[in-house]
């Protein structure tokens, strides 16, 4: 997506915005490492450039969040399946459940 964003940005006059996002992509991991004092590396995901692409395509800002959500629904569903399959655990390294532990109850037993 980044390569498409680059090409579009230079064609449509959004090169400064694209370069700013590239700076964020480059600098954010360093800043997070300094602030968090840990070895975990933070990387930009595909969504860093998607907003700029939406803007360049003329998509209304009101649609950015729904488009983001639509793209995420399969992953959210996969997390729910993992939670059910693996005893209420989502397989996600940064996830920390803070609620009261509850046993899984099948639909038939509810």
C-alpha positions in Angstrom: 0.0 0.0 0.0 2.9 2.3 0.8 4.2 2.1 -2.8 0.8 2.9 -4.2 0.5 5.8 -1.8 3.9 7.1 -2.9 3.0 7.0 -6.6 -0.4 8.6 -6.1 1.0 11.3 -3.7 3.6 12.4 -6.3 1.1 12.3 -9.1 -1.6 14.3 -7.2 0.6 16.8 -5.3 0.4 15.2 -1.9 4.2 14.5 -1.7 4.6 16.6 1.5 1.9 14.6 3.3 3.4 11.3 2.1 6.9 12.3 3.3 5.5 13.3 6.7 3.9 9.8 7.0 7.3 8.3 6.0 8.9 10.3 8.8 6.4 9.1 11.3 7.0 5.5 10.1 10.7 6.0 10.6 10.8 7.9 13.9 7.9 6.4 15.9 9.6 3.1 16.6 12.6 5.0 18.1 10.4 7.2 20.2 8.3 4.3 21.5 11.5 2.4 22.4 12.8 5.4 24.3 9.6 6.0 26.1 8.7 2.4 26.9 12.2 1.4 27.7 11.6 -2.1 26.3 12.8 -4.3 23.5 9.4 -4.6 21.8 9.6 -3.1 18.4 6.6 -1.0 17.2 5.9 -0.9 13.5 3.5 1.1 11.4 0.7 -1.0 9.9 -1.1 -0.6 6.6 -3.5 2.0 8.1 -0.7 4.6 8.3 -1.1 5.3 4.6 -4.7 4.4 4.1 -6.1 7.7 5.3 -3.9 9.6 2.8 -5.0 7.3 0.0 -8.7 7.8 0.9 -8.1 11.6 0.8 -6.4 11.4 -2.6 -9.3 9.3 -3.9 -11.7 12.0 -2.8 -13.4 9.8 -0.3 -15.4 11.7 2.4 -13.7 11.7 5.8 -17.1 10.5 7.2 -16.3 7.2 5.5 -12.8 6.7 6.8 -13.9 4.9 10.1 -16.4 2.6 8.4 -13.9 1.7 5.8 -11.3 1.0 8.5 -13.9 -1.1 10.4 -15.0 -3.1 7.3 -11.3 -4.0 6.7 -11.0 -5.1 10.3 -14.1 -7.3 10.7 -12.5 -10.5 9.5 -9.7 -10.1 12.1 -12.1 -9.2 14.8 -14.1 -12.4 14.0 -10.9 -14.4 14.0 -10.1 -13.1 17.5 -13.5 -14.1 18.7 -13.0 -17.6 17.3 -9.6 -17.8 19.0 -11.2 -16.6 22.3 -13.8 -19.4 22.1 -11.4 -22.1 21.0 -8.6 -21.3 23.4 -10.4 -20.9 26.7 -11.3 -17.2 26.6 -7.9 -16.1 25.3 -7.2 -14.0 22.3 -3.9 -14.9 20.7 -2.5 -11.3 20.8 0.8 -10.5 22.5 -0.3 -7.1 23.9 -3.8 -8.2 25.0 -4.4 -8.2 28.7 -7.8 -9.1 30.0 -8.7 -7.1 33.1 -12.1 -8.5 33.8 -13.2 -11.3 36.1 -12.4 -14.8 34.7 -15.5 -16.6 33.5 -15.8 -20.1 32.1 -17.1 -20.5 28.6 -20.7 -21.5 28.4 -21.9 -23.0 25.1 -25.0 -21.5 23.4 -27.0 -24.6 24.2 -26.3 -24.2 28.0 -27.1 -20.5 28.1 
